[in-house]
Amino acid sequence: MALQHAEIVSLSKSVPETAINGDEPPPPYVLKQSVFGSIDICPPNGPFPVIDISLFSPSSSASQAHVHKELEKLRSALISGCIQVIGHGISSSFLDKVRELGKQFFELPMEEKQKYARPTNQIEGYGSNMIISENQVLDWSDRPSLWVFPQDTRNLHFWPQNPIGFREMLNEYAEKVKFVEQTLYKAITKSLNLEENSFLNMIGERAPVRARFNFYPLCSRPDLVLGVKPHTDRGGITILLQDKEVEGLQVRVDGKWFKIMSNGIFKSPLHRVVTNTEKLRMSVAVVSEAVVDKEIGAMEGLVNEERPRLYKNVKNFGAVAYESYQNEQIAMDAIKA
């Protein structure tokens, strides 16, 4: 399914400008009705299981029994959809640096941030939602979205040079998160008794990876407006660095949508971000996707008489997911076998 984007809504102010003035949110941001319920219905939150991925390293001194127990814990957790990761080797001080430089970027004057503005109908650059329909509800957020892998596809003119050190930080963070992502992919396939590179081979060696710095300004009407609408992610694994002080992410743990490659064993959790009248919030999401022209489907080792193939094979699932998201639909429903 190809996306046909059209920038058809014109707003006089950006989200940050509206937030600074304390104005009422413009109508395109107001969630009037939703197939996922009203804003005041709070989905259940964690705590989510904590997984120590250092146990999955080839250099780990942990016993096989200990590693097996952690793999079982990982598999059980992903049936619900979300985990917290420790043992990733990224220092707290560096993660604080990522957060700090991200916040410094959002504090820049609008004319400075606009130097990295997202072109019409493109996903990369600084801005907010792409507009694909007249009735689309917009997210109360502001973000630069930047491709980080493959390295030769990086568009560095979108990578902020201000604040100083942002580019160097993002390069280092992307490399560290890539290691975490690959460790998780291998552990997940092992938990399913598959060859450890099965998922990595399916998404492709040159799988695109995007870093998105999400800024959620103050909102005068959190009862009407969401930072991010309910959705399931378009990629294989999303690694999220949350704000240390301000909560906002909410995850529904009883959803009915599942990951394609696991043939429905693992869930793709429905989640959203709420707004706040008192505190700004920032997070950093790193999202991996499959190569656009590479066909994604259930792993053969997970299809049998007891569990038949649940989803069609699909190319460019990211496009399917994005269009479904803006239309308040679930992409997985569109590709059921």
C-alpha positions in Angstrom: 0.0 0.0 0.0 1.5 3.3 -1.1 1.0 6.5 0.8 -0.4 9.4 -1.0 0.5 12.4 1.2 -1.0 15.8 0.8 -0.3 18.8 3.1 -3.9 20.1 3.1 -4.2 21.7 6.6 -2.7 25.0 7.3 -2.2 26.1 10.9 -1.3 29.6 11.9 0.9 28.5 14.8 3.1 25.5 15.6 2.5 23.4 18.6 5.3 25.1 20.6 4.0 28.6 19.7 0.5 27.7 20.7 1.8 26.1 24.0 3.8 29.2 24.9 0.8 31.5 24.6 -1.4 29.1 26.5 -4.0 29.2 23.7 -6.8 26.7 23.3 -5.7 23.8 21.1 -6.8 24.4 17.5 -9.6 22.0 16.3 -7.3 19.7 14.3 -5.6 18.6 17.6 -8.8 17.8 19.5 -9.7 14.1 19.7 -13.5 14.2 19.3 -14.2 10.5 19.0 -11.9 7.6 18.9 -12.3 3.9 18.1 -9.9 3.3 21.0 -11.9 5.1 23.7 -11.9 8.6 25.2 -8.8 10.2 26.7 -10.1 10.0 30.3 -10.0 6.1 30.1 -6.5 5.3 31.3 -5.1 2.1 30.0 -3.2 -0.1 32.4 0.5 0.8 32.8 3.5 -1.4 33.9 5.5 -2.2 35.7 6.9 -4.1 32.7 9.3 -7.0 33.1 13.0 -6.0 33.4 15.3 -8.0 31.1 19.1 -8.1 31.6 20.5 -8.3 28.0 24.1 -8.6 29.3 23.2 -12.3 29.9 22.8 -12.8 26.1 26.3 -11.6 25.3 28.8 -14.3 24.0 31.2 -13.0 26.7 28.6 -13.5 29.5 29.8 -15.8 32.4 26.2 -16.6 33.3 25.2 -20.3 33.4 23.2 -21.8 30.6 20.3 -22.3 33.1 20.4 -18.6 34.0 20.4 -17.5 30.3 17.6 -19.9 29.5 15.5 -18.5 32.4 16.0 -15.0 31.1 15.1 -16.1 27.5 11.9 -17.6 28.9 11.2 -14.4 30.8 11.8 -12.4 27.6 9.4 -14.5 25.6 6.7 -14.3 28.2 7.1 -10.5 28.5 6.8 -10.0 24.7 3.6 -11.9 24.6 2.2 -8.8 26.4 4.4 -6.5 24.3 6.8 -4.3 26.4 9.9 -4.8 28.4 12.4 -2.6 30.3 16.1 -3.3 29.4 19.1 -3.2 31.7 22.6 -4.5 31.1 22.9 -2.6 27.8 26.2 -1.0 28.6 25.1 2.6 28.0 26.1 4.8 30.9 23.6 6.9 32.8 25.8 10.0 32.2 25.7 9.5 28.4 21.9 9.0 28.5 21.6 12.2 30.5 23.7 13.9 27.7 21.3 12.6 25.1 18.3 14.0 27.0 20.0 17.3 27.7 21.1 18.0 24.1 17.6 17.0 22.9 16.0 19.5 25.3 18.5 22.2 24.2 17.5 21.8 20.6 13.8 22.2 21.4 14.6 25.4 23.4 16.1 27.0 20.4 14.3 29.9 18.6 11.8 28.6 16.0 13.8 30.2 13.1 16.8 28.2 14.2 14.9 24.9 14.3 13.3 25.6 11.0 16.7 25.3 9.4 16.2 21.6 9.7 12.5 21.6 8.7 10.9 18.6 7.2 10.1 19.1 3.5 6.5 18.6 2.4 5.5 15.0 2.0 8.8 13.7 3.5 9.2 11.9 6.8 12.7 13.2 7.7 13.5 16.6 9.3 12.1 18.8 12.0 8.3 19.3 12.3 5.2 17.5 13.3 2.6 15.4 11.6 2.4 14.8 7.9 -1.2 15.6 6.8 -2.9 12.9 4.8 -6.6 13.6 5.3 -8.9 16.5 6.2 -10.3 14.7 9.2 -6.9 13.6 10.6 -6.4 14.4 14.3 -3.0 15.9 14.9 -0.5 15.0 17.7 0.5 17.6 20.3 4.2 17.1 19.6 7.1 18.5 17.9 10.1 16.4 16.6 13.1 16.0 14.4 13.0 12.6 12.8 16.4 11.5 11.4 17.6 8.4 9.5 20.7 7.0 11.3 21.2 3.7 9.4 22.4 2.7 6.9 25.1 5.3 7.4 25.4 6.1 3.7 21.8 7.2 3.7 22.1 9.8 6.4 21.0 13.3 5.3 23.3 15.3 7.5 21.7 18.6 6.5 18.8 17.6 8.7 21.1 16.8 11.6 21.2 19.9 13.9 24.5 21.6 14.3 23.1 23.6 17.2 23.3 22.8 20.0 27.0 22.1 19.7 27.7 18.4 20.0 24.3 17.2 18.9 25.5 15.4 15.8 28.3 13.7 17.6 26.0 12.6 20.4 23.4 11.2 17.9 26.1 9.3 16.0 27.4 7.7 19.2 23.9 7.0 20.6 22.8 5.4 17.3 25.8 3.0 17.4 25.1 2.0 21.0 21.4 1.4 20.4 22.1 -0.6 17.3 24.1 -3.0 19.4 21.2 -3.3 21.8 18.7 -3.8 19.0 20.7 -6.6 17.4 21.2 -8.3 20.8 17.5 -8.2 21.3 16.7 -9.6 17.9 19.0 -12.5 18.4 17.6 -13.2 21.9 14.0 -13.0 20.7 14.7 -15.6 18.0 16.4 -17.9 20.4 13.4 -17.6 22.8 11.3 -19.0 19.9 13.9 -21.8 19.3 14.9 -20.3 15.9 18.3 -19.7 14.5 19.5 -16.4 16.1 19.9 -14.4 12.9 16.4 -15.4 11.5 14.7 -12.0 12.2 17.8 -10.0 11.3 18.0 -11.8 7.9 14.4 -11.1 7.2 14.5 -7.4 7.8 17.7 -7.1 5.7 21.3 -6.1 6.3 20.5 -2.5 5.2 17.4 -2.2 7.3 16.5 1.5 7.8 16.7 2.8 11.4 15.3 6.2 12.4 15.9 8.3 15.6 13.0 10.6 16.6 13.4 13.2 19.4 9.8 13.8 20.7 9.0 17.0 22.4 5.6 17.4 24.2 4.9 21.0 25.1 2.5 22.2 27.8 -1.1 21.7 26.7 -4.0 23.7 28.2 -6.5 20.9 27.5 -5.1 17.4 28.3 -8.6 16.2 28.5 -9.1 16.8 24.7 -5.6 16.5 23.2 -3.0 13.6 23.0 0.7 13.9 22.6 0.6 10.9 20.3 -2.6 9.1 19.2 -3.1 5.4 20.1 -1.0 3.3 17.7 1.1 0.3 17.2 4.6 0.8 15.9 5.6 0.4 12.3 8.9 -1.3 12.8 10.3 -4.5 14.3 11.8 -3.1 17.5 11.4 0.4 19.0 13.9 1.4 21.7 12.6 4.3 23.8 14.6 6.6 26.1 12.0 8.2 28.4 12.0 11.5 30.2 13.5 11.0 33.7 11.0 13.2 35.4 7.7 13.4 33.4 5.5 10.5 32.7 3.3 10.3 29.7 3.5 7.0 27.9 0.5 4.7 28.4 0.4 1.2 27.1 -2.7 -1.0 26.7 -1.6 -4.5 27.7 -4.8 -6.4 26.6 -4.7 -5.5 22.9 -5.3 -8.0 20.1 -2.7 -7.0 17.6 0.4 -9.1 17.0 3.8 -9.1 15.3 3.9 -10.5 11.8 7.3 -12.3 12.0 6.4 -14.2 15.2 3.1 -15.3 13.5 1.0 -13.7 16.3 3.0 -15.1 19.2 4.3 -11.6 20.2 2.1 -8.6 20.5 2.6 -5.2 19.0 1.3 -3.1 21.9 -1.2 -0.3 21.5 0.2 2.8 23.2 -0.3 6.5 23.3 1.2 9.6 24.9 -0.9 12.0 27.1 -0.4 15.7 27.5 0.4 17.8 30.6 -0.6 21.2 31.7 2.4 21.8 34.0 5.5 20.1 32.7 7.3 19.7 29.3 8.3 16.1 28.3 10.9 14.7 25.9 11.7 11.2 24.8 13.9 9.6 22.2 12.6 6.7 20.1 14.9 4.6 17.8 12.8 2.6 15.4 14.0 -0.2 13.1 12.1 -1.1 10.0 12.5 -3.7 7.3 14.1 -2.8 3.9 11.2 -1.3 1.9 11.2 -3.9 -0.9 11.9 -6.9 1.3 8.9 -9.1 1.9 8.0 -9.7 5.6 6.1 -12.7 6.8 5.8 -15.3 9.5 8.9 -17.3 10.1 8.4 -20.8 8.6 9.4 -22.4 11.9 6.4 -20.7 13.6 3.7 -21.9 11.1 2.1 -25.3 11.6 -1.3 -27.0 11.9 -1.8 -25.8 15.4 -0.8 -22.2 14.5 -1.6 -21.5 10.8 -0.3 -18.4 9.1 -2.2 -15.4 10.5 -1.0 -12.6 8.2 -0.2 -12.1 4.6 3.4 -11.5 3.5 3.8 -7.7 3.0 6.3 -5.2 1.6 6.8 -1.7 2.9 4.8 -2.4 6.1 5.9 1.0 7.4 3.7 2.7 4.8 0.8 0.5 5.7 1.2 1.3 9.4 1.6 5.0 9.0 -1.6 5.4 6.9 -3.5 3.2 9.3 -2.3 5.3 12.2 -3.4 8.6 10.8 -6.8 7.0 10.0 -7.1 5.5 13.6 -6.9 2.0 12.3 -4.6 -0.9 13.2 -2.3 -2.0 10.4 -2.3 -5.6 11.4 -6.1 -5.8 10.7 -5.3 -4.8 7.0 -3.0 -7.7 6.4 -4.8 -10.6 8.0 -4.5 -13.8 6.0 
